[in-house]
């Protein structure tokens, strides 16, 4: 985390990732819950509306049947077919489409086209409700009275739209609440990291002066034993590299990109760490070919320094380090202690260390990952506990000059 000039707190990539994961899980759960509630609410209302519709249609059908029975009882004789049709047309007692059929299921008068299903008293077809009332006495020659409704589907569609609208609004509201909850939960973590960054900043500032003094003093020593001098140089160099990594992470400054020969950088950084390599009597095998890419010099140095320093740190006395740069691929392999599989997924996280006994701040590989992301470099790790580790960097094709 960096502190901006306006004293605002900027989320790191890991904090943003945590917030995104939290919101994804939270909003996913909210969506599923709202979807279930919406579905159950809709189905409950749909069932209630269909039940109410069935009751109303059955009631209206029986009312029509009663009117026909009353008309038949008042008639002294049989009604003429033409008069019957006129009577049925005027018999408008309900809001539904109505059809009247004889015992042969032929229409006497109907507002319903192509109706054939007389055996069910109530059913739904093509999103329309139908009711069939059967008069076994066939008053006025009417055996079946069929009612058809046309509004239920429209009503259900309106209900569906209202429910979806309410769910969308609820989801947006819960999303806003979830975002602020996530930020609120991250606040203590952010404050702790800010405090840690301030501490490291102050510490590195205090380290700079003694490190510089030690390096200058070493250069002036002539009569000290070579072994002691080499050990002192290696320790000072180690301190200097740790200081460089810390300041690179905390300052966040970046030099302009330029075309840099990585082969040259690799050789220079190996020579710079010669004392550290010799202090552990490590064997270094180097196989490189010229390769150039556009990258800032400071980033290129930190990239190689941190990978090489990691190989040195996790190697035992007498181990080997193999470095190859061929066809856009840089491999740095050591025969050191390696790392178990369960820690490999987190090794690039900030302040994460594979082995706390070997020291370090746990930011070197975090810097490596940031640089790789910035320049489109693919990074892979192959490691097995007790056999060593191999870091593989695949540089983008357009990086070659």
SULDAUR-V244620 format. One record per helix or strand of 3 or more residues. SS is the DSSP state (hx for helix, st for strand). FROM is the first residue (numbers start at 1). TO is the last residue. Records with the same first field share a line. If there is no record, write none. Layout:
BEGIN
SS->FROM-TO  FROM-TO
END
This chain:
BEGIN
hx->13-74  81-90  139-141  152-220  226-251  262-272  274-279  297-313  341-344  356-358  364-375  397-399
st->97-101  107-110  122-125  128-134  144-148  258-261  283-288  292-295  320-326  329-334  378-384  388-394
END
